[in-house]
Amino acid sequence: MSKKLFIPGPIDVNEDVLAQMAKQVISHRGSEASALQEAITEKLQDLFYTKNNILLSTSSGSGLMEGSIRSCTLKRAAVLSCGSFGDRWYKMGVLNGVPADLFKVELGKAIEPEMVDKVLSTNKYDTVMVTHNETSTGIANPIKEIGEVIKKYDNIIYCVDAVSSAGGMKIEVDESNIDICLTSVQKALGLPPGMSLCTFSEKAKKRAEKVPNRGYYFDLLAIYEYIQNKNYQYPSTPSLSHMFALNFQLKKILNEGLDNRFNRHEEMANLVRDWAQEHFQIFTDVNYLSNTLTVIKNTQGISVSNLNKKLQERGFLIANGYGDLKEKTFRISHMGDYTVKDVNELLININEILGF
């Protein structure tokens, strides 16, 4: 029995998108592949409100997270974390031998621009890593306001993890002064997992040219240069099936209208928030709530695992809390191609199971 996945990703994929992945493969070194990647690039530039280059990676978003901290840190990286995935970026730096410091806030709290300013005023750092949408706590960090702070510092490369927000929340890359904004396709973009992508600014390119040990597969400069020199081609063999589906899905997203899509995500989020406030409590600082996922404090002490077992019998799946927040919280995502009707159906089933 297939399930409606209201988890932080992967989420359900529409049948017409899945059908694109069944298309016969083409030569990844031919003109048809170049045209496909160019079409994807143009659509992603619209989605991210940017004129910057777009890089594709046949990997999860973690690959581009690792590539960004390694490719663009010459001096030292400042990793600002409000949860598990911010912590992961720091670990990547350490394990790759990149000098890095971790700055954490309390779980459920956001990274404030003032905190970023204080860190950068030490003049120790040349890259800043921020998670836009922290799925372990439901925080949406104020990346645009943080970008205003970073404008004061000429030498900073600003990297944003938008893995669980891009396609569901408005991210104005150029206006926010973001150099690298990365995401995965299996969340708000609504594709099967296996591909990630990022924006890549001229400033990031110039920095990467100075970094001696950028690695190989996730060397962002190498990917960029190959695209330039080979007319929109990927340096190694890409997942062409994902590219077919991505191009198709991006066309659907743009046809829906970006504002319409972002508003739909906000409507779904408001429905879950109202329900959570009525029956439980929202875990997250209400001033910085994500529109793609809600983290709910388990004030009634229910067994989230048992709830999920009963939900699966009805064709639904939500997520337990992450890490130390397991059973203390639970998570309901509302992203991708879901509608208010879908979310309402989920909540009705939860109410029936819990006797609300």
Protein Blocks (a to p, Z undefined) as FASTA:
>chain_A
ZZddfbebiadddfklmmmmmpccddfkbfklmmmmmmmmmmmmmmnopabdcddddddf
klmmmmmmmmmmmkbccdddfbjklmmmmmmmmmnopacddddddehiacdfklmmmmmm
nopafbdcddfbacknopacdfklmmmmmmmpmkbccdddfklmgopaccdfklnopabd
cddfklmnopaehiacddddfklmmmmmmpmbgojmlmmklmmmmmmmnoopafbdcdfk
lmmmmmmmmmmmmmnopklmmmmmmmmmmmmmmmmmmmmccfbdfklccfkbccdddfko
pafklmmmmmmmnopacdddehjlgokaccdddehjbcfklmmmmmmmmmmmnoZZ
